[in-house]
């Protein structure tokens, strides 16, 4: 069965799916995106993802390609056509195709909409939960609006590559003051010595992760204290637990950073409890 993608009104073979070379997503990274996890036949936290998409589009003044119900229908179609029950769905909206000119096209052009889906083997995540991952710190040299989920991810690409070359699976961005911002494609949390969950406030310096938001609901349900404040690399290295959150991995323990072992070097109980409670709390939309 061929993999299928949606591109501007058509369902096409993934291998043949393409956008124009003057698409502003290709030329300027003038585009935003979302990634939702698919778990046992349900789209996880779809409402929150589409709310954030609306916000990202509004922040960079791209009009919505279609109403939410129609977009949801396309996500479902792509998932069904690719027989995805565990995995992810990716959607990207660009400002559209226009002659290369930095300013917005006038008159406005039709936004490009691309949707793809992919099956992921839950056993891969399970193995990562059991072992934890290694991370490496990198300087956060990104622009000042990383709260907008744009496809302009070159610093994230370079950070993850740097981490990989250091033998790690995730990069941890550190700002000019020595405070942790977030991961290369995840939000970062610590459980401090007092047992409190600490994560950076969702200002313009991080992406306000949907998993992060739902995790706050999970923490409340479990009676875990959460503090949103900045924290240093030293505090992170001294933490009882460090973990990262994101749509494709939910809550993944970090057991070593820059070659320094975190706590006893094994995944902690808090991350595990959160993961176990997560899907009962998250919104689930049937495919
Ligand atoms: N990444 N921070 C960054 C920089 C991210 O790219 C992501 C998500 C997150 C976590 O957000 P959420 O919980 O909404 O997935 C935080 C996606 C999964 C990606 O680029 O593949």
Boltz pocket constraint, residues with backbone or C-beta under 6 A from the ligand:
constraints:
  - pocket:
      binder: B
      contacts: [[A, 35], [A, 156], [A, 182], [A, 183], [A, 184], [A, 185], [A, 186], [A, 187], [A, 207], [A, 208], [A, 209], [A, 210], [A, 211], [A, 212], [A, 245], [A, 246], [A, 247], [A, 248]]
      max_distance: 6.0
